[in-house]
Amino acid sequence: MATRQTTSLPVRLAAVAGLAAACFATIAFAGGPNDNKLIIDGKEYVTELPGPEGSPLKTIYSGWRFRNESTQAMQLDDFDNPGYPNVDTGEQLWSKVDGEAGKSCASCHNDASESMKGVRAQMPKWNDKAGKPMTLEQTINACREGNLKAKPWDWESGEMLGMSAFIGSKSRGMPVNVKTDGPMKEWMEKGKKIYYTPVGQLDMSCAGCHEKNYGKMIRADHLSQGHINGFPLYRSKWQKLGSTHRRFKGCMQNIRAKPYEVGGDEFVALELYTASRGQGLSVETPAVRN
């Protein structure tokens, strides 16, 4: 009777290391950021800046600059932007009465063009009541539960994506400006540690792709620097809008790591740190990516 041969642990680990090496062997063709300008309704967005103080990147670029021209073109016109219908959905929800309190978002915040201006640019933001930073999605649900007495929305639901896109659109063109000092400092350090710590079977970190190999090709697409100034954004791979934490989760799955919980402290800290790396880039919500 034939016996089944087993592979030793060192051999299996070597195979995993080889797979990781092969991954980056396939991205040897450089394709850095192009020189195209992001102009929407006559306004030019900031897509390139010197790296923020303490940044390991000499120059930071919006992910838009790494996309092909056909993908870029969709973001140049709101009528062509496949993520923009979500903004319209959010606008309708803004004035819709929901919950036991018999109120809508507009009941408290009035005109979103004024009250929500700059909100997305500052997220995640410290919340004294929660005693920690909160993302835009968490803040929306806190308002729903506390003020509207309504049920929270699921993170990737049409309602949440619509509302976060609508609120985010009120900050379009404004610079990312998250706070990193005071009580946020501890969360920044936590996010930074997650960003640089290799995890998963491929033993890779966020920095391994978005800091050390940006501009190279992987799976027929260019790696960007991983800035989150366009979220929630439309990805052709998803065929819909998606949140920052969905992207984080997908990245961890790609390197064969167990993802952190969507909305959990780890991803909130990572969102804060990642946002800080893109300080000054224009908010593009809803952006379009491959």
Backbone hydrogen bonds in HBPLUS format (Angstrom, degrees):
<---DONOR---> <-ACCEPTOR-->    atom                        ^
c    i                          cat <-CA-CA->   ^        H-A-AA   ^      H-
h    n   atom  resd res      DA  || num        DHA   H-A  angle D-A-AA Bond
n    s   type  num  typ     dist DA aas  dist angle  dist       angle   num
A0012-ARG N   A0008-SER O   3.00 MM   4  6.33 155.7  2.06 151.1 158.5     1
A0013-LEU N   A0009-LEU O   2.86 MM   4  6.08 162.4  1.89 159.7 164.4     2
A0014-ALA N   A0010-PRO O   2.91 MM   4  6.07 151.2  1.99 141.8 150.0     3
A0015-ALA N   A0011-VAL O   2.93 MM   4  6.19 144.7  2.06 141.1 150.9     4
A0016-VAL N   A0012-ARG O   3.00 MM   4  6.36 151.2  2.09 147.0 154.2     5
A0017-ALA N   A0013-LEU O   2.94 MM   4  6.24 161.3  1.97 149.6 154.6     6
A0018-GLY N   A0014-ALA O   2.84 MM   4  6.03 149.2  1.93 141.1 150.3     7
A0019-LEU N   A0015-ALA O   2.86 MM   4  6.15 145.0  1.98 142.3 151.8     8
A0020-ALA N   A0016-VAL O   2.99 MM   4  6.34 156.5  2.04 151.6 157.0     9
A0021-ALA N   A0017-ALA O   2.97 MM   4  6.23 158.4  2.02 146.7 152.8    10
A0022-ALA N   A0018-GLY O   2.79 MM   4  5.97 154.2  1.86 145.1 153.0    11
A0023-CYS N   A0019-LEU O   2.88 MM   4  6.08 143.8  2.01 141.7 151.6    12
A0024-PHE N   A0020-ALA O   3.36 MM   4  6.77 154.8  2.43 146.9 150.0    13
A0025-ALA N   A0021-ALA O   2.87 MM   4  6.09 128.8  2.13 138.3 154.0    14
A0026-THR N   A0022-ALA O   3.14 MM   4  6.35 132.6  2.38 142.7 151.3    15
A0026-THR N   A0023-CYS O   3.35 MM   3  5.59 143.3  2.49  97.1 106.3    16
A0027-ILE N   A0024-PHE O   3.24 MM   3  5.10 159.6  2.28  96.5 102.6    17
A0031-GLY N   A0215-GLY O   2.56 MM 184  4.99 140.0  1.71 144.5 159.0    18
A0034-ASN N   A0065-ARG O   2.90 MM  31  5.52 165.3  1.92 152.5 148.5    19
A0045-TYR N   A0038-LEU O   2.81 MM   7  5.54 168.8  1.82 171.1 174.9    20
A0040-ILE N   A0043-LYS O   2.95 MM   3  5.32 150.8  2.04 150.4 145.6    21
A0043-LYS N   A0040-ILE O   2.96 MM   3  5.32 166.6  1.98 117.1 120.5    22
A0282-SER N   A0046-VAL O   3.12 MM 236  5.12 177.0  2.12 141.8 142.5    23
A0062-SER N   A0047-THR O   2.94 MM  15  4.83 155.7  2.00 129.5 132.8    24
A0049-LEU N   A0060-ILE O   3.03 MM  11  5.40 152.3  2.11 148.9 155.6    25
A0060-ILE N   A0049-LEU O   2.77 MM  11  5.40 163.8  1.79 163.1 168.2    26
A0051-GLY N   A0058-LYS O   2.92 MM   7  5.06 169.2  1.93 117.8 118.3    27
A0055-SER N   A0052-PRO O   2.85 MM   3  5.30 155.9  1.91 143.7 142.7    28
A0065-ARG N   A0062-SER O   3.06 MM   3  5.77 150.9  2.15 118.5 124.4    29
A0066-PHE N   A0063-GLY O   3.09 MM   3  5.51 159.7  2.13 112.7 119.0    30
A0067-ARG N   A0064-TRP O   3.27 MM   3  5.50 165.3  2.29 108.9 113.3    31
A0072-GLN N   A0068-ASN O   2.96 MM   4  6.23 162.8  1.99 155.5 161.2    32
A0073-ALA N   A0069-GLU O   2.90 MM   4  5.97 152.5  1.98 142.8 149.7    33
A0074-MET N   A0071-THR O   3.24 MM   3  5.52 132.9  2.48 101.9 112.9    34
A0075-GLN N   A0072-GLN O   3.02 MM   3  5.56 140.7  2.18 111.7 122.1    35
A0076-LEU N   A0073-ALA O   3.16 MM   3  5.20 144.4  2.29  99.7 110.0    36
A0080-ASP N   A0077-ASP O   2.87 MM   3  5.33 142.3  2.01 112.6 123.6    37
A0081-ASN N   A0077-ASP O   2.98 MM   4  6.17 125.3  2.29 144.6 160.0    38
A0084-TYR N   A0081-ASN O   3.09 MM   3  5.50 159.2  2.13 113.6 119.9    39
A0086-ASN N   A0083-GLY O   3.19 MM   3  5.85 148.9  2.29 114.4 122.4    40
A0087-VAL N   A0084-TYR O   2.85 MM   3  5.18 133.2  2.07 108.7 121.5    41
A0088-ASP N   A0084-TYR O   3.36 MM   4  6.86 150.2  2.45 148.0 155.7    42
A0089-THR N   A0085-PRO O   3.01 MM   4  6.36 147.7  2.12 141.0 150.0    43
A0090-GLY N   A0086-ASN O   2.92 MM   4  6.22 157.5  1.97 146.9 152.3    44
A0091-GLU N   A0087-VAL O   2.93 MM   4  6.21 150.2  2.02 146.3 154.6    45
A0092-GLN N   A0088-ASP O   3.16 MM   4  6.45 151.3  2.24 144.5 150.8    46
A0093-LEU N   A0089-THR O   3.04 MM   4  6.36 154.6  2.10 148.1 155.6    47
A0094-TRP N   A0090-GLY O   2.90 MM   4  6.05 139.3  2.07 144.9 155.8    48
A0096-LYS N   A0093-LEU O   3.10 MM   3  4.90 156.7  2.16 100.5 107.8    49
A0106-ALA N   A0094-TRP O   3.03 MM  12  5.86 148.5  2.13 161.3 156.0    50
A0098-ASP N   A0103-LYS O   3.00 MM   5  6.11 165.7  2.02 152.8 148.2    51
A0102-GLY N   A0099-GLY O   3.20 MM   3  5.80 161.9  2.24 113.9 119.4    52
A0100-GLU N   A0149-LYS O   3.16 MM  49  5.25 160.7  2.20 124.7 119.5    53
A0101-ALA N   A0148-LEU O   3.15 MM  47  5.14 165.3  2.17 139.0 135.8    54
A0107-SER N   A0104-SER O   3.10 MM   3  5.16 139.2  2.27  97.4 108.9    55
A0108-CYS N   A0105-CYS O   3.22 MM   3  5.89 143.3  2.36 114.4 121.4    56
A0109-HIS N   A0105-CYS O   2.97 MM   4  6.06 174.8  1.98 159.4 159.7    57
A0110-ASN N   A0106-ALA O   2.87 MM   4  4.34 141.7  2.02 117.2 119.4    58
A0114-GLU N   A0111-ASP O   3.07 MM   3  5.74 153.1  2.14 116.3 123.3    59
A0115-SER N   A0111-ASP O   2.99 MM   4  6.19 169.3  2.00 161.7 159.7    60
A0116-MET N   A0112-ALA O   2.94 MM   4  4.99 153.7  2.01 125.9 132.7    61
A0119-VAL N   A0116-MET O   3.16 MM   3  5.37 165.8  2.19 121.9 125.5    62
A0122-GLN N   A0119-VAL O   3.05 MM   3  5.54 152.6  2.13 112.9 120.9    63
A0123-MET N   A0120-ARG O   3.25 MM   3  5.40 171.3  2.26 112.1 114.5    64
A0177-ASN N   A0121-ALA O   2.82 MM  56  5.58 175.2  1.82 141.2 142.6    65
A0125-LYS N   A0134-MET O   3.02 MM   9  5.48 154.8  2.09 148.5 145.3    66
A0134-MET N   A0125-LYS O   2.81 MM   9  5.48 158.0  1.86 140.5 143.2    67
A0127-ASN N   A0132-LYS O   3.06 MM   5  5.66 151.1  2.14 124.4 132.2    68
A0131-GLY N   A0127-ASN O   2.81 MM   4  5.86 136.3  2.00 146.8 160.8    69
A0139-THR N   A0135-THR O   2.98 MM   4  6.17 152.8  2.05 145.9 153.7    70
A0140-ILE N   A0136-LEU O   2.92 MM   4  6.18 155.1  1.99 150.9 157.2    71
A0141-ASN N   A0137-GLU O   3.10 MM   4  6.38 164.2  2.13 149.0 152.5    72
A0142-ALA N   A0138-GLN O   2.89 MM   4  6.07 147.7  2.00 142.7 152.2    73
A0143-CYS N   A0139-THR O   3.05 MM   4  6.28 153.4  2.12 145.8 151.7    74
A0144-ARG N   A0140-ILE O   2.98 MM   4  6.27 154.2  2.04 146.3 154.2    75
A0145-GLU N   A0141-ASN O   2.91 MM   4  6.09 167.0  1.93 151.7 154.1    76
A0146-GLY N   A0142-ALA O   2.84 MM   4  5.77 161.0  1.87 144.3 150.9    77
A0147-ASN N   A0143-CYS O   2.86 MM   4  5.24 153.3  1.93 131.7 140.7    78
A0148-LEU N   A0143-CYS O   3.17 MM   5  6.64 154.2  2.24 152.6 159.4    79
A0149-LYS N   A0144-ARG O   2.91 MM   5  6.00 106.7  2.46 140.4 159.6    80
A0150-ALA N   A0144-ARG O   2.81 MM   6  5.19 177.0  1.81 138.8 139.7    81
A0157-SER N   A0154-ASP O   3.16 MM   3  5.17 166.9  2.18 110.0 112.3    82
A0161-LEU N   A0157-SER O   2.96 MM   4  6.13 173.3  1.97 159.0 161.2    83
A0162-GLY N   A0158-GLY O   2.89 MM   4  5.83 149.5  1.98 136.1 145.3    84
A0163-MET N   A0159-GLU O   2.90 MM   4  6.09 164.3  1.92 150.2 154.2    85
A0164-SER N   A0160-MET O   2.85 MM   4  5.95 168.5  1.86 154.4 158.2    86
A0165-ALA N   A0161-LEU O   2.93 MM   4  5.87 148.2  2.04 136.6 145.4    87
A0166-PHE N   A0162-GLY O   2.90 MM   4  6.04 154.4  1.97 143.9 151.4    88
A0167-ILE N   A0163-MET O   2.89 MM   4  6.08 173.0  1.89 155.6 157.1    89
A0168-GLY N   A0164-SER O   2.85 MM   4  5.76 153.5  1.92 133.6 142.6    90
A0169-SER N   A0165-ALA O   2.86 MM   4  5.93 144.1  1.98 140.5 149.3    91
A0170-LYS N   A0167-ILE O   3.09 MM   3  5.50 148.2  2.20 108.0 117.1    92
A0171-SER N   A0168-GLY O   3.00 MM   3  5.57 163.1  2.03 116.3 121.6    93
A0172-ARG N   A0169-SER O   3.26 MM   3  5.11 165.2  2.28 100.8 104.6    94
A0174-MET N   A0171-SER O   2.89 MM   3  5.46 161.3  1.93 140.9 144.8    95
A0173-GLY N   A0283-VAL O   2.91 MM 110  5.32 163.6  1.94 145.9 147.1    96
A0283-VAL N   A0174-MET O   2.82 MM 109  5.65 150.9  1.91 155.2 162.3    97
A0176-VAL N   A0281-LEU O   2.87 MM 105  5.69 151.1  1.95 153.0 159.7    98
A0280-GLY N   A0176-VAL O   3.01 MM 104  4.99 158.1  2.06 127.2 134.1    99
A0184-MET N   A0181-ASP O   3.07 MM   3  5.26 145.0  2.19 134.8 130.2   100
A0185-LYS N   A0182-GLY O   3.10 MM   3  5.72 160.0  2.14 118.2 123.6   101
A0187-TRP N   A0184-MET O   3.07 MM   3  5.23 116.9  2.48 100.2 115.5   102
A0188-MET N   A0184-MET O   2.85 MM   4  6.13 147.7  1.96 153.4 164.0   103
A0189-GLU N   A0185-LYS O   3.02 MM   4  6.33 158.2  2.07 152.4 156.8   104
A0190-LYS N   A0186-GLU O   3.09 MM   4  6.34 150.7  2.18 139.1 147.3   105
A0191-GLY N   A0187-TRP O   2.91 MM   4  6.10 160.5  1.94 147.1 152.1   106
A0192-LYS N   A0188-MET O   2.84 MM   4  6.06 154.7  1.91 148.9 156.4   107
A0193-LYS N   A0189-GLU O   2.99 MM   4  6.16 155.7  2.05 143.9 149.8   108
A0194-ILE N   A0190-LYS O   3.13 MM   4  6.43 158.4  2.18 147.2 152.6   109
A0195-TYR N   A0191-GLY O   2.94 MM   4  6.14 153.3  2.01 145.5 153.3   110
A0196-TYR N   A0192-LYS O   3.11 MM   4  6.35 146.2  2.23 148.2 155.2   111
A0197-THR N   A0193-LYS O   3.03 MM   4  5.96 122.2  2.38 143.2 156.5   112
A0207-ALA N   A0195-TYR O   3.25 MM  12  6.19 155.0  2.32 157.7 155.0   113
A0199-VAL N   A0204-MET O   2.87 MM   5  5.44 159.9  1.91 131.2 129.1   114
A0204-MET N   A0199-VAL O   3.10 MM   5  5.44 144.9  2.22 151.5 141.2   115
A0203-ASP N   A0200-GLY O   2.97 MM   3  5.10 155.5  2.03 105.4 113.3   116
A0201-GLN N   A0256-ARG O   3.17 MM  55  5.26 154.6  2.24 114.4 116.9   117
A0202-LEU N   A0255-ILE O   3.36 MM  53  5.37 169.9  2.37 146.1 143.1   118
A0208-GLY N   A0205-SER O   3.15 MM   3  5.11 129.6  2.42  93.8 106.9   119
A0209-CYS N   A0206-CYS O   3.22 MM   3  5.82 142.8  2.36 111.9 119.7   120
A0210-HIS N   A0206-CYS O   3.00 MM   4  6.14 158.4  2.05 170.4 163.4   121
A0211-GLU N   A0207-ALA O   3.02 MM   4  4.72 147.7  2.13 123.3 126.4   122
A0212-LYS N   A0207-ALA O   3.04 MM   5  6.30 155.3  2.11 174.5 176.9   123
A0213-ASN N   A0209-CYS O   3.14 MM   4  4.99 139.8  2.31 117.8 127.2   124
A0216-LYS N   A0213-ASN O   3.25 MM   3  5.97 156.0  2.32 140.2 142.0   125
A0215-GLY N   A0223-LEU O   2.70 MM   8  5.20 167.5  1.71 139.6 143.6   126
A0223-LEU N   A0216-LYS O   2.84 MM   7  5.67 159.7  1.89 163.1 169.2   127
A0218-ILE N   A0221-ASP O   2.72 MM   3  5.37 160.5  1.75 158.2 164.5   128
A0221-ASP N   A0218-ILE O   3.03 MM   3  5.37 143.9  2.17 108.3 118.8   129
A0231-PHE N   A0228-ILE O   3.42 MM   3  5.84 173.6  2.43 116.8 118.5   130
A0284-GLU N   A0229-ASN O   2.85 MM  55  6.04 165.1  1.87 143.4 146.7   131
A0287-ALA N   A0230-GLY O   3.14 MM  57  4.68 169.7  2.15 141.1 138.8   132
A0233-LEU N   A0242-GLY O   3.15 MM   9  5.67 141.2  2.31 158.1 157.5   133
A0242-GLY N   A0233-LEU O   2.90 MM   9  5.67 141.0  2.05 141.7 151.6   134
A0234-TYR N   A0287-ALA O   2.88 MM  53  6.21 164.1  1.91 161.3 157.1   135
A0289-ARG N   A0234-TYR O   2.82 MM  55  6.16 161.7  1.85 167.5 172.1   136
A0235-ARG N   A0240-LYS O   3.35 MM   5  6.27 159.6  2.39 155.9 150.7   137
A0238-TRP N   A0235-ARG O   3.04 MM   3  5.24 126.3  2.33 100.0 113.2   138
A0239-GLN N   A0235-ARG O   2.84 MM   4  5.99 142.1  1.99 147.7 160.1   139
A0236-SER N   A0289-ARG O   3.13 MM  53  6.61 151.5  2.21 142.5 148.3   140
A0247-ARG N   A0243-SER O   3.26 MM   4  6.65 152.8  2.34 143.8 150.4   141
A0247-ARG N   A0244-THR O   3.06 MM   3  5.19 117.0  2.47  96.5 111.5   142
A0248-PHE N   A0244-THR O   2.95 MM   4  6.34 156.5  2.01 150.2 157.2   143
A0249-LYS N   A0245-HIS O   2.92 MM   4  6.02 163.9  1.95 144.0 148.3   144
A0250-GLY N   A0246-ARG O   2.96 MM   4  6.18 158.0  2.00 146.7 152.4   145
A0251-CYS N   A0247-ARG O   2.97 MM   4  6.19 156.7  2.02 151.6 157.4   146
A0252-MET N   A0248-PHE O   3.08 MM   4  6.39 159.3  2.12 153.2 158.1   147
A0253-GLN N   A0249-LYS O   3.02 MM   4  6.29 153.7  2.09 147.6 155.2   148
A0254-ASN N   A0250-GLY O   2.96 MM   4  6.17 146.6  2.07 143.8 152.9   149
A0257-ALA N   A0252-MET O   2.84 MM   5  5.13 161.0  1.88 154.2 153.8   150
A0256-ARG N   A0253-GLN O   3.03 MM   3  4.92 157.8  2.08 107.6 109.7   151
A0264-GLY N   A0261-GLU O   2.84 MM   3  4.92 158.6  1.88 125.7 126.7   152
A0268-VAL N   A0264-GLY O   3.01 MM   4  6.24 154.0  2.08 154.6 163.0   153
A0269-ALA N   A0265-ASP O   2.88 MM   4  6.03 162.2  1.92 150.5 154.7   154
A0270-LEU N   A0266-GLU O   2.92 MM   4  6.15 155.2  1.99 144.9 152.6   155
A0271-GLU N   A0267-PHE O   2.81 MM   4  5.91 150.4  1.89 140.0 148.1   156
A0272-LEU N   A0268-VAL O   2.98 MM   4  6.25 156.7  2.04 147.4 153.2   157
A0273-TYR N   A0269-ALA O   3.01 MM   4  6.28 168.9  2.02 152.6 154.8   158
A0274-THR N   A0270-LEU O   2.86 MM   4  5.94 163.7  1.89 148.9 154.2   159
A0275-ALA N   A0271-GLU O   2.85 MM   4  5.93 156.4  1.90 145.8 152.6   160
A0276-SER N   A0272-LEU O   3.00 MM   4  6.24 152.5  2.08 146.8 154.3   161
A0277-ARG N   A0273-TYR O   3.20 MM   4  6.52 137.9  2.38 143.1 153.3   162
A0277-ARG N   A0274-THR O   3.22 MM   3  5.25 131.6  2.47  95.8 108.1   163
A0278-GLY N   A0275-ALA O   3.00 MM   3  5.37 149.0  2.10 107.4 117.0   164
A0279-GLN N   A0276-SER O   3.32 MM   3  5.17 158.7  2.37 109.0 106.4   165
A0281-LEU N   A0278-GLY O   3.09 MM   3  5.78 166.6  2.11 140.7 144.8   166
